[in-house]
Amino acid sequence: MTDPTSTNLVSLSASIADVVARTAPALVSVHSHRSRGSGFFWKPGLVVTCDEALADEGEVSIMLADGTEHHAHIAGRDHTTDIALLRVDAPSHALATLTAALPALGSLALVVAAQRGAPTASLAMVSLVGERWRSLRGGEIDARIELDARLRHSQQGGLAADASGQTIGMAVLGPRRVIVIPSATIERVAARLESHGRIARGYLGVGLQRVRLDDGVGAMVMSLDKQGPAAAAGIRQGDVITALNDEKLSGVRSLARALGPDSVGTVVDVAVSRAGEPVHFKLTIGERPQP
């Protein structure tokens, strides 16, 4: 008599292997200066990879499953969302099929990556599914997905798939956890990198520090770019920014959240406390200079 438990395990194992087999053809290894990661073909000739796993300088190449290497150059990278885009002159290759669907909390997931071109796989559990959030570097991430899994550095940039085989995003190493950069974020950022080479960020030209006020909080101008938008508008070092477009600040981060890609070139009303007196300035948000 067949043991039903054994049958179930064999069926589960076969399903997992099938998801890996369907996901793996899009994967490549990404080699840069003393750094190894994974990536996947997003469009013909375009590979998405993890920005954190990409060296800051030196040549970049990808390795396919057959062991062949192909030179790549960086089409664009966005540190805030951990997404980088590579242009590669390589033969026709399978493309990743990304889905905007979110996995269920507690469901099984797989991370399919590459090591020296050969596919690798890790089994995980979805430990958190949450709302849109902002990374520590200020990037807009469309959903918070965390995996209970172990991830080697070389697996960063690999694809995360749910149990049905749908590719839900890119696996990266976050602080003390594995994070999935969701498909919606990849599609949005990679498209911008393909066309513009970078993601524009708003720039005020000020260094700020949170201060507590009698009626809330503000952001004190600790340093000032003399060529920046704030200086051009008349803001001075020592001023305390209290509101933007009549919305009171809840801290420095709330001000940073207002400086997304769409803010560049817009005119805003900045409320300032100067020596205890309220002052208003009209300021045109600039574009943050590249580091």
C-alpha positions as CSV (number, residue, x, y, z in Angstrom):
1,M,0.0,0.0,0.0
2,T,1.4,3.4,-0.9
3,D,2.1,5.8,1.9
4,P,0.0,8.9,1.2
5,T,2.5,11.1,3.1
6,S,5.3,9.9,0.8
7,T,3.1,10.5,-2.2
8,N,2.4,14.1,-1.1
9,L,6.1,14.8,-0.5
10,V,6.9,13.5,-4.0
11,S,4.2,15.6,-5.5
12,L,5.4,18.7,-3.6
13,S,9.0,18.0,-4.6
14,A,8.0,17.6,-8.3
15,S,6.1,20.9,-8.2
16,I,9.0,22.8,-6.7
17,A,11.4,21.3,-9.3
18,D,8.9,22.3,-12.0
19,V,8.8,26.0,-10.8
20,V,12.6,26.1,-10.8
21,A,12.9,24.6,-14.2
22,R,10.5,27.2,-15.6
23,T,12.2,30.1,-13.9
24,A,15.9,29.2,-14.4
25,P,16.2,29.9,-18.2
26,A,16.0,33.7,-17.6
27,L,18.8,33.7,-15.0
28,V,22.4,34.8,-15.5
29,S,25.4,35.3,-13.2
30,V,26.6,38.9,-13.0
31,H,30.3,39.5,-12.5
32,S,31.8,42.9,-11.7
33,H,35.0,44.0,-9.9
34,R,35.4,41.5,-7.0
35,S,31.7,41.1,-6.8
36,R,29.3,38.3,-7.8
37,G,25.6,38.4,-8.1
38,S,22.7,37.2,-10.2
39,G,20.4,38.8,-12.7
40,F,17.7,38.0,-15.2
41,F,16.8,39.0,-18.8
42,W,14.0,41.6,-18.5
43,K,13.9,42.4,-22.2
44,P,16.1,41.3,-25.1
45,G,19.6,42.6,-24.4
46,L,18.6,44.0,-21.0
47,V,19.4,42.4,-17.7
48,V,18.1,43.5,-14.4
49,T,20.3,42.9,-11.4
50,C,20.7,44.0,-7.8
51,D,22.5,47.3,-7.5
52,E,24.0,46.5,-4.1
53,A,25.7,43.4,-5.6
54,L,27.2,45.5,-8.4
55,A,30.7,46.9,-8.0
56,D,31.0,50.7,-8.2
57,E,33.7,50.6,-10.8
58,G,35.4,48.2,-13.3
59,E,34.1,46.0,-16.1
60,V,30.9,44.1,-15.9
61,S,30.0,40.8,-17.6
62,I,27.3,38.1,-17.4
63,M,27.7,34.4,-17.6
64,L,25.1,32.2,-19.2
65,A,24.2,28.6,-18.2
66,D,26.5,27.2,-20.9
67,G,29.5,29.0,-19.3
68,T,29.9,31.7,-22.0
69,E,30.7,35.2,-20.8
70,H,29.4,38.4,-22.4
71,H,30.5,41.9,-21.8
72,A,27.9,44.2,-20.3
73,H,27.7,47.9,-19.6
74,I,25.5,49.7,-17.0
75,A,22.5,51.3,-18.7
76,G,21.5,52.8,-15.4
77,R,21.3,52.1,-11.7
78,D,19.1,53.3,-8.8
79,H,20.6,52.9,-5.4
80,T,17.3,53.8,-3.7
81,T,15.4,50.8,-5.0
82,D,18.4,48.5,-5.4
83,I,17.8,48.0,-9.1
84,A,20.4,48.2,-11.8
85,L,20.0,47.7,-15.6
86,L,22.7,46.2,-17.8
87,R,22.9,46.3,-21.6
88,V,24.3,43.0,-23.0
89,D,25.1,41.9,-26.5
90,A,24.2,38.2,-26.1
91,P,22.3,35.6,-28.1
92,S,18.5,35.4,-27.9
93,H,17.6,34.4,-24.3
94,A,14.5,33.5,-22.3
95,L,12.9,36.5,-20.6
96,A,11.6,36.6,-17.1
97,T,7.8,36.9,-16.9
98,L,7.0,39.3,-14.0
99,T,3.6,39.3,-12.3
100,A,2.2,42.1,-10.1
101,A,0.3,39.5,-8.0
102,L,1.4,39.5,-4.3
103,P,2.0,36.2,-2.5
104,A,0.0,35.1,0.5
105,L,1.5,35.4,3.9
106,G,2.9,32.1,5.1
107,S,3.0,30.6,1.6
108,L,6.0,28.9,0.1
109,A,8.3,30.8,-2.3
110,L,11.5,30.0,-4.2
111,V,14.5,32.1,-5.0
112,V,16.1,31.0,-8.3
113,A,19.5,32.5,-8.9
114,A,22.8,31.6,-10.7
115,Q,26.3,30.6,-9.6
116,R,28.9,30.8,-12.4
117,G,26.0,30.7,-14.8
118,A,24.4,27.6,-13.4
119,P,21.0,27.9,-11.8
120,T,20.6,27.6,-8.0
121,A,17.5,27.4,-5.9
122,S,16.4,28.1,-2.3
123,L,13.1,27.3,-0.6
124,A,11.6,30.1,1.5
125,M,8.4,31.1,3.3
126,V,6.7,34.5,2.8
127,S,7.1,36.0,6.3
128,L,5.7,39.5,5.6
129,V,3.4,41.1,3.0
130,G,2.7,44.8,3.5
131,E,1.9,48.1,1.9
132,R,4.0,50.4,-0.3
133,W,7.1,51.6,1.7
134,R,10.2,53.8,1.3
135,S,13.7,52.4,1.6
136,L,16.3,53.9,3.9
137,R,17.7,55.6,0.8
138,G,14.4,57.1,-0.2
139,G,13.2,54.7,-2.9
140,E,9.5,54.0,-3.4
141,I,8.9,50.2,-3.2
142,D,5.4,49.2,-4.3
143,A,4.9,46.5,-1.7
144,R,6.8,45.1,1.3
145,I,7.6,41.4,0.8
146,E,10.0,39.6,3.1
147,L,11.1,36.0,2.9
148,D,12.3,33.6,5.7
149,A,15.3,32.3,3.8
150,R,19.0,32.2,3.6
151,L,20.5,34.1,0.7
152,R,24.1,34.1,-0.4
153,H,25.5,37.3,-1.8
154,S,25.8,35.6,-5.3
155,Q,22.1,35.0,-5.2
156,Q,21.2,38.7,-4.9
157,G,19.4,39.7,-8.0
158,G,17.8,36.3,-8.5
159,L,14.1,35.8,-9.1
160,A,11.6,35.2,-6.4
161,A,8.7,33.0,-7.4
162,D,5.5,31.9,-5.6
163,A,4.4,28.2,-5.4
164,S,2.4,28.5,-8.6
165,G,5.5,29.6,-10.5
166,Q,4.6,33.3,-10.8
167,T,7.6,35.5,-10.6
168,I,6.9,38.1,-7.9
169,G,10.1,40.1,-8.0
170,M,13.8,40.2,-7.3
171,A,15.4,38.8,-4.1
172,V,17.9,41.1,-2.3
173,L,19.6,41.1,1.1
174,G,18.1,43.7,3.4
175,P,19.1,44.5,7.0
176,R,18.8,41.1,8.8
177,R,16.2,39.8,6.3
178,V,15.6,38.8,2.7
179,I,13.5,41.4,0.8
180,V,11.7,41.0,-2.5
181,I,11.8,44.1,-4.8
182,P,8.3,43.5,-6.3
183,S,7.6,43.2,-10.0
184,A,5.7,46.5,-10.2
185,T,8.8,48.4,-8.8
186,I,11.1,46.6,-11.3
187,E,8.9,47.4,-14.3
188,R,8.6,51.1,-13.3
189,V,12.3,51.7,-12.4
190,A,13.8,49.6,-15.2
191,A,11.7,51.3,-17.8
192,R,13.0,54.7,-16.5
193,L,16.6,53.5,-16.5
194,E,16.2,52.2,-20.0
195,S,15.0,55.5,-21.3
196,H,16.9,58.0,-19.1
197,G,19.8,56.1,-17.5
198,R,18.9,57.3,-14.0
199,I,16.0,58.1,-11.6
200,A,15.6,61.8,-11.0
201,R,15.2,62.8,-7.4
202,G,14.1,66.2,-6.0
203,Y,16.8,68.4,-4.5
204,L,16.6,71.4,-2.2
205,G,20.3,71.8,-1.5
206,V,20.0,71.7,2.3
207,G,21.4,69.5,5.1
208,L,18.6,69.1,7.7
209,Q,18.2,68.1,11.3
210,R,14.9,67.3,13.0
211,V,14.1,69.7,15.8
212,R,11.2,69.8,18.2
213,L,8.9,72.9,18.2
214,D,6.2,74.1,20.5
215,D,3.5,73.0,18.0
216,G,5.2,70.0,16.4
217,V,8.5,69.3,14.7
218,G,10.6,71.0,12.0
219,A,13.7,70.6,10.0
220,M,16.6,72.9,10.8
221,V,18.9,73.9,7.9
222,M,22.3,72.9,9.1
223,S,24.1,73.3,5.8
224,L,23.3,75.0,2.6
225,D,24.4,74.5,-1.0
226,K,25.0,78.1,-2.1
227,Q,24.1,77.1,-5.7
228,G,21.1,75.1,-4.7
229,P,17.3,75.8,-5.0
230,A,16.9,76.7,-1.3
231,A,19.7,79.3,-1.3
232,A,18.3,80.8,-4.6
233,A,14.9,81.1,-2.9
234,G,16.4,83.0,0.1
235,I,16.5,80.3,2.7
236,R,19.4,80.6,5.1
237,Q,21.4,78.3,7.4
238,G,19.7,78.2,10.8
239,D,16.2,78.5,9.3
240,V,13.7,75.9,10.5
241,I,11.4,74.5,7.8
242,T,8.0,73.9,9.3
243,A,5.7,73.1,6.3
244,L,5.6,72.4,2.6
245,N,2.6,73.5,0.7
246,D,0.8,74.2,4.0
247,E,1.4,70.6,5.1
248,K,3.2,70.5,8.5
249,L,6.3,68.4,8.6
250,S,6.4,65.3,10.7
251,G,10.2,65.1,10.4
252,V,13.0,65.1,7.9
253,R,11.8,61.9,6.3
254,S,8.4,63.4,5.5
255,L,10.2,66.2,3.6
256,A,12.3,63.6,1.8
257,R,9.2,61.7,0.8
258,A,8.0,64.8,-1.1
259,L,11.1,64.8,-3.2
260,G,10.3,62.0,-5.6
261,P,10.9,61.9,-9.3
262,D,7.7,63.8,-10.1
263,S,8.7,66.7,-7.8
264,V,11.6,67.9,-10.0
265,G,10.7,71.3,-11.5
266,T,7.6,71.9,-9.4
267,V,7.2,75.2,-7.4
268,V,6.4,74.7,-3.7
269,D,5.6,77.0,-0.8
270,V,8.1,76.5,2.0
271,A,7.1,77.8,5.4
272,V,10.1,78.7,7.6
273,S,10.6,79.9,11.1
274,R,13.4,82.4,11.2
275,A,14.4,83.8,14.6
276,G,10.9,82.8,15.8
277,E,9.1,84.7,13.0
278,P,7.2,82.9,10.2
279,V,8.5,83.4,6.6
280,H,7.3,81.9,3.4
281,F,9.4,81.2,0.2
282,K,8.5,80.0,-3.3
283,L,11.1,77.4,-4.2
284,T,11.5,75.5,-7.5
285,I,12.7,71.9,-6.7
286,G,15.8,71.0,-8.5
287,E,17.2,67.6,-9.6
288,R,19.6,65.9,-7.2
289,P,23.1,65.9,-8.6
290,Q,24.6,62.4,-9.4
291,P,27.0,61.3,-6.7
